[in-house]
Amino acid sequence: MSSDQTEHKDTQAVTGKRRFHFDQITSVMNSIGTAWVFVLLVIINLDICGRAFFNHPIRGVPEIVALSIVACVFLQLAHTLKVGRLTRSDVVLVWLARKTPRFHHGVQCLYHLVGAVLMVILFHASLPLFTKAWRLDVYVGAEGDFMAPVWPVKLIILIGCVAAAIQFLLTAYKELMAGIRRSGDLPKTDRASR
């Protein structure tokens, strides 16, 4: 085995380990988001029952739901992208994949690079909002009734933006490598994973 082959295998092993850890992080974030959706379901139903049967709603449910929906989206965004379930219209992409696979991979790579750039822009736009919420101790709700801090949600938005940007870049790299190789030259494992 040549030194180039050994170096390539070492690079793949390190990249694979890093990728595995990042996949674990996005899976944990997704699981937290899913569990929180279930908690929201319980809270909303308890609030409805409290209103209907006891004429006493749970305090702060509208505020909790409003903050939680945003948090859940950003917790689950990177994993949704990783498994290919991000909502988009792919009629043209399917046609391109059949007609010109290399161009299809190029368009996909560009799409994911634009997504990464958008996540970076969103991160930079959200960072001052987080620091303001943290410094000024911003809350939602009414004083004396129910108050919840805003900064945890702003922090989750930042973490979600970073995770989604990384996932966009990883997917763009995968598409670039697939576009460089001809689809007939791909190993069977790569074809099976599509």
C-alpha positions as CSV (number, residue, x, y, z in Angstrom):
1,M,0.0,0.0,0.0
2,S,1.4,3.4,-1.0
3,S,1.8,6.3,1.4
4,D,-0.9,8.2,-0.4
5,Q,-3.4,5.4,0.2
6,T,-2.5,5.2,3.9
7,E,-2.8,9.0,4.2
8,H,-6.2,8.9,2.5
9,K,-7.5,6.1,4.9
10,D,-6.2,8.1,7.9
11,T,-8.0,11.2,6.7
12,Q,-11.2,9.2,6.1
13,A,-10.9,7.7,9.6
14,V,-10.6,11.1,11.3
15,T,-13.3,12.6,9.1
16,G,-15.6,9.7,9.8
17,K,-15.1,10.0,13.6
18,R,-15.8,13.7,13.5
19,R,-18.8,13.1,11.3
20,F,-20.1,10.4,13.6
21,H,-19.9,12.8,16.6
22,F,-21.6,15.6,14.7
23,D,-24.4,13.1,13.7
24,Q,-24.8,12.2,17.3
25,I,-25.1,15.9,18.3
26,T,-27.8,16.5,15.7
27,S,-29.6,13.4,16.7
28,V,-29.6,14.4,20.3
29,M,-30.8,17.9,19.3
30,N,-33.6,16.4,17.2
31,S,-34.6,14.1,20.1
32,I,-34.8,17.0,22.5
33,G,-37.0,18.9,20.0
34,T,-39.2,15.9,19.6
35,A,-39.6,15.4,23.3
36,W,-40.3,19.1,23.8
37,V,-43.1,18.8,21.2
38,F,-44.6,16.0,23.3
39,V,-44.3,18.2,26.5
40,L,-46.1,21.0,24.6
41,L,-48.9,18.6,23.7
42,V,-49.4,17.7,27.3
43,I,-49.2,21.3,28.5
44,I,-51.7,22.5,25.9
45,N,-54.1,19.6,26.7
46,L,-53.9,20.3,30.4
47,D,-54.6,24.0,29.7
48,I,-57.6,23.1,27.7
49,C,-58.9,20.7,30.3
50,G,-58.2,23.3,33.0
51,R,-60.2,25.9,31.1
52,A,-63.1,23.6,30.2
53,F,-63.6,21.7,33.5
54,F,-62.2,24.0,36.2
55,N,-62.4,27.4,34.6
56,H,-58.8,27.8,35.6
57,P,-56.2,27.7,32.7
58,I,-52.5,27.0,33.3
59,R,-50.6,30.3,33.5
60,G,-48.2,31.1,30.7
61,V,-49.1,28.4,28.2
62,P,-49.4,30.9,25.2
63,E,-45.9,32.3,26.1
64,I,-44.4,28.8,26.5
65,V,-45.9,27.6,23.2
66,A,-44.8,30.7,21.3
67,L,-41.2,30.4,22.6
68,S,-41.1,26.6,22.2
69,I,-42.2,26.5,18.6
70,V,-39.2,28.5,17.5
71,A,-36.8,26.5,19.7
72,C,-38.1,23.2,18.4
73,V,-37.6,24.3,14.8
74,F,-34.0,25.2,15.4
75,L,-33.3,22.1,17.5
76,Q,-34.5,19.9,14.6
77,L,-33.2,21.8,11.6
78,A,-29.8,20.2,11.2
79,H,-31.1,16.6,11.6
80,T,-34.0,17.3,9.2
81,L,-31.4,18.5,6.6
82,K,-29.2,15.4,7.3
83,V,-31.9,12.9,6.6
84,G,-33.1,14.8,3.5
85,R,-36.5,15.9,4.8
86,L,-36.1,19.7,4.5
87,T,-39.1,20.9,2.6
88,R,-38.4,21.9,-1.0
89,S,-39.7,21.4,-4.5
90,D,-37.4,18.9,-6.3
91,V,-39.2,18.3,-9.6
92,V,-36.3,19.9,-11.6
93,L,-33.7,18.2,-9.4
94,V,-35.2,14.8,-10.1
95,W,-35.2,15.5,-13.9
96,L,-31.6,16.8,-13.7
97,A,-30.5,13.7,-11.8
98,R,-31.8,11.5,-14.6
99,K,-30.5,13.6,-17.5
100,T,-27.2,15.1,-16.2
101,P,-26.2,13.6,-12.9
102,R,-23.0,15.7,-12.6
103,F,-24.9,18.9,-13.1
104,H,-27.5,17.7,-10.6
105,H,-24.7,17.3,-8.0
106,G,-23.4,20.7,-8.8
107,V,-26.8,22.3,-8.3
108,Q,-27.2,20.4,-5.1
109,C,-23.8,21.6,-3.9
110,L,-24.6,25.2,-4.7
111,Y,-28.0,24.8,-2.9
112,H,-26.3,23.6,0.2
113,L,-23.6,26.3,0.1
114,V,-26.3,29.0,-0.2
115,G,-28.1,27.3,2.8
116,A,-24.8,27.5,4.8
117,V,-24.4,31.2,4.0
118,L,-28.0,31.9,5.0
119,M,-27.4,30.1,8.4
120,V,-24.3,32.2,8.9
121,I,-26.3,35.4,8.1
122,L,-29.1,34.3,10.5
123,F,-26.5,33.6,13.2
124,H,-25.0,37.1,12.8
125,A,-28.4,38.7,12.8
126,S,-29.5,36.7,15.9
127,L,-26.3,37.2,18.0
128,P,-27.2,40.8,19.0
129,L,-30.7,39.7,19.9
130,F,-29.3,37.0,22.2
131,T,-26.8,39.4,23.9
132,K,-29.5,42.0,24.4
133,A,-31.9,39.4,25.9
134,W,-29.0,38.1,28.1
135,R,-27.8,41.6,29.3
136,L,-31.2,43.2,29.8
137,D,-32.8,40.0,31.2
138,V,-35.7,40.2,28.8
139,Y,-38.8,38.2,29.7
140,V,-42.2,37.4,28.1
141,G,-45.4,37.3,30.1
142,A,-46.9,39.6,32.7
143,E,-45.1,40.5,35.9
144,G,-46.8,38.9,38.8
145,D,-48.6,36.3,36.7
146,F,-46.1,34.4,34.5
147,M,-42.7,35.4,33.2
148,A,-40.2,33.4,31.2
149,P,-36.7,34.4,30.1
150,V,-36.2,34.9,26.3
151,W,-32.4,34.2,26.2
152,P,-32.6,30.4,26.3
153,V,-34.6,30.4,23.0
154,K,-32.2,32.9,21.5
155,L,-29.3,30.7,22.5
156,I,-31.1,27.7,20.9
157,I,-31.5,29.7,17.7
158,L,-27.7,30.4,17.6
159,I,-26.9,26.7,18.3
160,G,-29.3,25.6,15.6
161,C,-27.9,28.0,13.1
162,V,-24.3,26.7,13.7
163,A,-25.5,23.0,13.5
164,A,-27.5,23.7,10.4
165,A,-24.6,25.6,8.7
166,I,-22.2,22.7,9.5
167,Q,-24.7,20.2,8.1
168,F,-25.2,22.3,5.0
169,L,-21.4,22.4,4.5
170,L,-21.1,18.6,5.0
171,T,-23.9,17.9,2.5
172,A,-22.4,20.3,0.0
173,Y,-19.0,18.5,0.3
174,K,-20.8,15.2,-0.2
175,E,-22.5,16.5,-3.3
176,L,-19.3,18.0,-4.6
177,M,-17.4,14.7,-4.3
178,A,-20.3,12.8,-5.9
179,G,-20.3,15.3,-8.8
180,I,-16.6,15.0,-9.3
181,R,-16.8,11.2,-9.6
182,R,-19.0,9.8,-12.4
183,S,-22.0,8.0,-11.1
184,G,-20.8,4.8,-12.8
185,D,-17.5,5.1,-10.9
186,L,-19.1,5.3,-7.5
187,P,-18.6,2.4,-5.1
188,K,-21.7,0.3,-4.6
189,T,-22.0,1.5,-1.0
190,D,-22.4,5.1,-2.1
191,R,-25.1,4.2,-4.6
192,A,-27.0,2.2,-1.9
193,S,-26.9,5.1,0.6
194,R,-28.8,7.4,-1.8
